[in-house]
Amino acid sequence: MTDRALDRRRTHNLLLFQRLLTLREGSSPFTLILDSLEQSGRPLVDEYIRRAKLTRTSVTYVAFETARPRAGIDTFIKARRKDLAVLQREIAQATTTAVSKGNTKTLIIIETLHPFLPPSPTFLSSLLHPHASLLATYHLDVPVPATSTPPYHPAPLTLLKYLATTIFTTHSLAHILARHRAAAKSLADPVFGLAEELDGVLVGLGSNDARGVVLEMEHRRKSGRGVGEWFFLPARDGLDGGSAPSAAGSTSLTVSAGKGTGVGGEKERAILLDDHPLYRASESQREDDGGGFEGDGDGGATFDLGLTEKQRRDRDGVVLPYMDAQSGEGGRGGRILYDMGVEDDFDEEEDEI
């Protein structure tokens, strides 16, 4: 990709990311966050809440796992063991109250979607209106009982992906860098946590990296066209002149903020994953180690591709068949040229060679 194309992609996708997190112009009515034990979606939810406060957006938090309200939340609803109809009325009442107070936008955050499985499109659509947007989290590592899905119905995750206008999948930075280095050396991707299939291992090393979270975005525009991109959202301590906290065994680097102005006049914190210094270092190492086979270099191969001086002389001394055709004896319509050796036995009955 050329520098001009990369700069255009950077500007376009960072502006789109900023619009999604600030709920500007109803860019995404339903945003789905897919997290796991490898990387929690809480940093992204906290960023949504922080930007909602800067844009004076009311936040309604529907809690199933949290006992106490988090900072920046206007309405905290304890949804554990509540009937779906009762919960729907409480959310609608909180949204109406926020509109009556003069808030033009409302962000409804559902902490986890597993109590609603199988998902009800009617219930989710009832929470949406021109002034409200829905942000919900789905835990990929939580098993779904097979009996909860009616026969001949799509899987809950498949249905949620179909309903969502934006999908964010969270990844650990340490795991992404490890997989990127393995791909640069043509090695198998390393596995972490439950994917290791080892007894007693639930969370792998490098999970929930303190330096920030890697976000895989899939956004669907109103036209149906999809936009995909990878972002890195640094931790709050990793910007503005400070260095991001490093995970165990990793090097601490200062991550510069993205180009452009963010919410409230502050500099945009998110950057493309391709712009991360550690990710770029792995890419440049890949080009240096196995960048190509130019000249007689080894190109990162495990065997010698070069020629010795004797091999080069022997190669230059080989007379190829087409060379005789350019001499005086050639050009006689398919005549075979053959020089007999001392070990050849001439047979009079054979055709003339």
C-alpha positions in Angstrom: 0.0 0.0 0.0 1.4 3.4 -1.0 1.9 6.2 1.6 -0.9 8.2 0.0 -3.4 5.3 0.2 -2.4 4.5 3.8 -2.8 8.1 4.8 -6.2 8.2 3.2 -7.2 5.0 4.9 -5.9 6.3 8.3 -7.8 9.5 8.1 -11.1 7.9 6.9 -11.2 5.1 9.4 -10.1 7.1 12.4 -12.9 9.6 11.7 -15.3 6.7 11.4 -14.1 5.3 14.7 -14.5 8.7 16.4 -18.1 9.0 15.1 -19.0 5.5 16.3 -17.7 6.1 19.9 -19.4 9.6 20.1 -22.7 8.3 18.7 -22.6 11.1 16.2 -25.6 11.3 13.8 -26.9 7.9 14.8 -23.9 6.2 13.1 -24.5 2.9 14.8 -27.9 2.2 16.5 -26.7 -1.2 17.8 -23.1 -1.9 18.7 -22.0 -5.4 19.7 -18.8 -6.0 21.7 -17.3 -9.5 21.5 -14.9 -10.1 24.3 -13.3 -13.1 26.0 -10.9 -14.1 28.8 -8.1 -13.2 26.5 -9.2 -9.5 26.4 -12.1 -8.0 28.3 -14.3 -5.4 26.6 -14.4 -3.2 29.7 -11.8 -0.7 28.4 -13.9 -0.1 25.3 -17.1 0.3 27.4 -15.2 2.8 29.7 -14.1 4.8 26.6 -17.7 4.9 25.4 -18.8 6.3 28.9 -15.9 8.8 29.0 -16.8 10.2 25.5 -20.5 10.2 26.4 -19.8 12.6 29.3 -17.8 14.9 27.0 -20.7 15.1 24.5 -23.3 15.4 27.3 -25.0 12.1 26.4 -27.0 10.3 29.1 -25.8 6.8 30.0 -28.1 4.1 31.2 -26.3 1.0 32.5 -28.1 -2.3 32.7 -26.0 -4.4 35.2 -25.9 -8.1 35.6 -22.3 -8.6 36.9 -21.6 -5.2 38.6 -22.9 -4.5 42.1 -22.0 -0.8 42.3 -22.5 2.0 39.7 -19.4 2.9 37.7 -18.2 6.5 37.3 -20.0 8.5 34.6 -23.3 6.6 34.7 -26.5 8.6 35.0 -29.0 5.7 35.5 -27.9 2.3 37.1 -30.4 -0.5 36.7 -29.8 -3.8 38.5 -31.2 -6.3 36.1 -30.4 -9.6 37.8 -33.4 -11.9 38.3 -35.8 -9.4 36.8 -38.5 -10.2 34.3 -37.9 -9.1 30.8 -41.1 -7.0 30.7 -40.2 -5.2 34.0 -36.7 -4.5 32.7 -38.0 -3.1 29.5 -40.2 -0.7 31.3 -37.3 0.5 33.6 -35.1 1.1 30.5 -37.9 3.0 28.7 -38.5 5.1 31.8 -34.8 6.0 32.2 -34.7 7.0 28.5 -37.8 9.2 28.8 -36.3 10.9 31.9 -33.1 11.6 30.1 -34.9 13.2 27.1 -37.1 15.3 29.5 -33.9 16.7 31.1 -32.7 18.0 27.7 -30.3 15.3 26.7 -30.4 14.9 23.0 -28.8 11.4 23.0 -29.0 8.4 25.3 -26.6 5.5 25.4 -28.0 2.2 26.8 -25.3 -0.2 27.9 -26.2 -3.9 28.5 -23.4 -5.5 30.5 -23.9 -8.9 29.1 -26.4 -10.4 26.6 -26.3 -14.0 28.0 -29.4 -13.6 30.3 -31.4 -12.6 27.1 -30.4 -15.7 25.1 -31.9 -16.7 22.7 -31.9 -13.0 21.7 -35.3 -11.4 21.0 -35.2 -9.0 18.1 -38.4 -7.5 19.3 -36.9 -6.7 22.7 -33.7 -5.2 21.3 -35.5 -3.1 18.7 -37.9 -1.7 21.5 -34.9 -0.1 23.2 -33.9 1.9 20.1 -35.3 5.2 19.0 -33.9 8.2 17.2 -32.3 9.5 20.4 -31.0 6.2 21.8 -28.2 3.8 20.9 -27.6 0.4 22.3 -24.2 -1.0 23.3 -24.1 -4.6 24.4 -21.4 -7.2 25.3 -21.3 -10.8 24.4 -18.8 -13.1 26.2 -17.4 -15.5 23.6 -16.0 -17.9 26.3 -19.3 -18.4 28.1 -20.9 -21.6 26.8 -24.5 -21.4 25.6 -26.8 -24.3 26.5 -27.9 -26.2 23.4 -31.5 -26.3 24.8 -31.7 -22.5 24.8 -31.8 -22.4 21.0 -35.0 -23.6 19.3 -34.5 -26.1 16.5 -34.0 -24.7 13.0 -33.1 -21.3 14.5 -29.7 -19.6 13.9 -27.2 -19.7 16.8 -27.5 -16.7 19.2 -24.2 -15.2 18.2 -25.1 -15.5 14.5 -28.4 -13.7 15.1 -26.7 -10.9 17.1 -24.1 -10.4 14.4 -26.9 -10.1 11.9 -28.8 -7.5 14.0 -25.7 -5.4 15.0 -24.6 -2.4 12.8 -21.1 -2.4 14.3 -19.1 -5.3 15.8 -16.0 -4.8 17.9 -14.0 -7.9 18.8 -11.4 -7.3 21.5 -7.9 -8.8 21.3 -4.9 -8.7 23.6 -1.9 -6.7 22.2 0.6 -9.2 23.5 -1.2 -12.1 21.7 -1.6 -10.1 18.5 2.2 -9.3 18.5 3.0 -12.9 19.2 0.9 -14.1 16.3 2.3 -11.5 14.0 5.9 -12.5 14.8 5.0 -16.2 14.2 3.4 -15.3 10.8 6.6 -13.4 9.9 8.6 -16.6 10.4 6.0 -18.9 8.8 5.4 -20.6 12.1 2.1 -21.9 13.4 0.0 -19.3 15.3 0.5 -19.6 19.1 -2.6 -20.3 21.2 -3.5 -19.0 24.6 -5.9 -19.7 27.4 -8.7 -22.2 26.7 -7.3 -22.8 23.1 -4.2 -24.4 24.7 -6.5 -27.3 25.9 -4.4 -27.8 29.0 -5.9 -28.9 32.3 -6.3 -26.0 34.6 -5.4 -23.3 32.1 -8.1 -20.7 31.7 -6.2 -17.5 31.0 -3.0 -17.4 29.0 0.0 -15.3 29.5 -0.3 -11.8 28.2 -4.1 -11.6 28.5 -5.7 -8.3 29.2 -2.6 -6.3 28.3 -2.3 -3.2 30.5 -0.8 -1.2 27.5 -4.2 -1.1 25.8 -6.7 -3.1 23.8 -6.7 -4.2 20.1 -10.1 -3.7 18.4 -11.2 -5.5 15.3 -14.0 -3.4 13.8 -16.7 -4.4 11.4 -19.1 -1.6 10.5 -22.1 -1.8 8.2 -23.2 1.4 6.5 -26.8 2.2 5.6 -26.0 1.2 2.1 -25.0 -2.3 3.3 -21.3 -1.8 2.5 -19.0 -3.1 5.1 -16.0 -1.4 6.5 -13.3 -3.4 8.4 -10.3 -2.1 10.3 -8.0 -2.9 13.2 -7.4 -0.3 15.9 -5.3 0.1 19.0 -6.9 1.9 21.9 -4.1 2.8 24.4 -4.6 2.9 28.1 -5.1 6.3 29.7 -1.6 6.3 31.1 -0.1 5.4 27.7 -0.5 8.8 26.0 0.1 12.5 26.4 3.8 12.2 27.0 3.7 9.1 29.3 4.8 5.6 28.5 2.3 2.8 28.5 2.6 0.2 31.2 4.4 -2.8 29.8 3.3 -6.4 30.3 5.7 -9.0 31.8 8.6 -9.6 29.5 7.8 -6.8 27.1 9.4 -3.5 26.3 7.7 -0.3 27.3 7.3 2.1 24.5 5.6 5.5 24.2 2.6 5.3 21.8 1.8 8.5 20.0 -1.8 9.5 19.6 -3.6 9.4 16.3 -3.9 12.3 14.0 -6.8 14.7 14.3 -8.8 16.2 17.0 -10.9 14.0 19.3 -13.8 14.8 21.5 -13.7 18.0 23.5 -10.7 19.4 21.6 -8.4 16.6 22.9 -6.1 14.7 20.5 -7.6 11.4 19.2 -6.1 8.5 21.3 -6.9 5.6 19.0 -4.5 4.7 16.2 -4.5 2.0 13.5 -2.9 -1.2 14.5 -0.5 -0.9 11.5 0.8 2.4 13.1 1.7 0.8 16.4 5.5 0.9 16.9 5.8 -2.7 18.0 3.6 -4.0 15.2 5.6 -2.0 12.7 8.8 -3.4 14.1 7.6 -6.9 13.5 6.6 -6.0 10.0 10.0 -4.4 9.2 11.8 -7.4 10.7 9.7 -9.7 8.4 10.9 -7.7 5.4 14.5 -7.7 6.5 14.7 -11.4 7.4 12.7 -12.9 4.5 12.2 -10.0 2.2 13.1 -11.7 -1.0 15.6 -13.6 -3.1 17.7 -11.0 -4.8 21.1 -11.8 -6.3 22.8 -14.7 -4.6 21.7 -13.8 -1.1 20.2 -16.4 1.1 16.9 -14.5 1.6 16.5 -16.0 5.0 16.6 -19.6 3.8 18.0 -22.4 5.8 20.3 -23.5 3.0 23.0 -21.8 0.8 21.6 -20.4 -2.4 24.9 -19.0 -3.5 27.5 -20.4 -6.0 31.2 -21.0 -5.5 33.7 -19.7 -8.0 34.2 -23.2 -9.5 30.5 -23.7 -9.8 30.1 -20.4 -11.5 32.9 -21.3 -14.0 31.4 -24.7 -14.7 28.0 -23.1 -15.3 29.4 -20.6 -17.8 31.2 -23.5 -19.7 28.0 -25.4 -20.4 27.1 -25.3 -24.1 23.3 -25.3 -24.5 21.7 -27.1 -27.5 20.4 -23.9 -29.1 23.9 -22.6 -29.4 24.7 -25.1 -32.2 21.7 -24.0 -34.2 23.3 -20.6 -34.5 26.5 -22.0 -36.0 27.1 -23.2 -39.6 26.0 -26.7 -38.9 22.5 -25.8 -37.6 19.3 -24.9 -39.4 18.9 -28.1 -41.4 15.3 -28.9 -40.5 15.4 -31.1 -37.3 18.9 -32.6 -37.7 20.1 -34.2 -34.5 23.6 -33.2 -33.5 25.3 -35.9 -31.4 29.0 -36.4 -30.6 29.9 -40.0 -29.9 31.8 -40.8 -26.8 34.5 -43.4 -26.2 32.0 -45.6 -24.4 29.5 -45.6 -27.3 29.3 -48.7 -29.6 28.6 -47.7 -33.2 26.0 -49.9 -34.9 26.1 -50.0 -38.7 22.4 -50.9 -38.8 21.2 -47.9 -37.0 20.1 -44.8 -38.8 22.7 -42.2 -39.5 23.0 -39.8 -36.7 
